[in-house]
């Protein structure tokens, strides 16, 4: 039986886990979508470059945290007489 998606109003099956158009879950759905990773077959070079990219992406976060701690420390130290 077809029902109407509450998000995008597309016609979907009443047994569908989610709307194929917009991905919305049925509002009365208590079921969750299970994900099973059966095999993670990656070459070493792929993992290596992923880790390099993650390290480079972390640099702006470290700069922001360092700057914020320096500014907060500069404001609080005169107030606390440190």
Secondary structure by P-SEA (a helix, b strand, c coil): ccccccccccccccccccccccccccccccbbbbbbbccccccaaaaaaaaaaaaaaaaaaaaaaaaaaaaaaaaaaaaacc
